[in-house]
Amino acid sequence: MKSRAWAFVGALGGGVIGVSPFLGWILFGGPESYFTSRVSELVNSYDYHTWKKGDKRPHRIILLRHGQTHGYSHTCDCQVAGLKVCALKPDIERPLTEEGKLQSLQAGVALKRIIGYESVTFYASPYNSCKQTFAYVAGSFQNKNSCQYVEDPRLRNQDFGDWHLKEAPEKMAEFKKQAERVGKFYYRWPEGESATDVYDRTSSFMETLYRKWKQTDRPDNYVIITHSIVIQTFLMRWFHWDVETFNRLRKFKNGQLAVMEKQPNGSYKLVTPLPCKPPVPDGVKFLANNPQRSESKTKPKPGNEAKSMYSLE
């Protein structure tokens, strides 16, 4: 009996020794071994389907246009030799007007109403108008220091060139006519950018957001404080709108919010009014000043109006 037992043990040991090279090749056969590659495929598949379902995407992406700034005919009365003094300043240095500060405060109240106590990260253009807007917006959050704030140059305004620092502002009308002929998406301003350039760097910024969403500590909300043209190209890129749709877009008002909310299927929908000519583009709930947005044909009595959580009032 003992001899048979020892024979069995010997045979088993020999079998293990014989098959061990094969097992070693499977388990540790280099970076492209069957085992490691299979595990990698399973992990990548899980990450893809998790991302596709939206499990790692933030609850909201909120775009905010900065408050009103100095440097325009309706915001500045000071003149030297017939030229607006503020208009001679580089666009990046122009501060908020008193109206712009109020708009920023109202936007902060609306953001707090939407976000509540969820986590949030703010991205902002390096322009003074956007940095000042953030300062007033952050005042609506109890712990201002807990608001993560990141400046990103890709969120800067469209570069219209430095010609306006050298020539009379009347040149603007001439260039606008040229833009209408060429198309506002393709027209490149003298010494400046076209909207296609803004689209490209906005796309690059979105790739940064995608990488951030893979981190386990990503916030529930992203607020992007920037300029109207950046908001337009961001929405165009996100919802895959064509150039014709872009040309139908109107400017966002100072302090206006564009709230994109994650849906149950992981996609996003713009739930705030979009300043755009009909028809309604993909991914949009309704247009600004669209009479069909209301489900009720009867007007509420004064004092009984239901205010939206996205209202700035």
Secondary structure, DSSP 4 states (H G I P E B T S, - for coil): -HHHHHHHHHHHHHHHHHHHHHHHHHHHS-TT-HHHHHHHHHHHHHHHHHHHHTTTS-SEEEEEEPPPBSSSTTT---EETTEETGGGS-GGGPPB-HHHHHHHHHHHHHHHHHHTTS-EEEEE-SSHHHHHHHHHHHTTSS-GGGSEEEE-GGGSPP---SGGGTS-TTHHHHHHHHHHHH-TTTPPPTTS--HHHHHHHHHHHHHHHHHHHTSTT--SEEEEEE-HHHHHHHHHHHHT--HHHHHHB-PPPTT-EEEEEE-TTS-EEE-S-B-B-SSPPTTBS-BTT-GGG-S-SSPPPTT-PPPPTT---
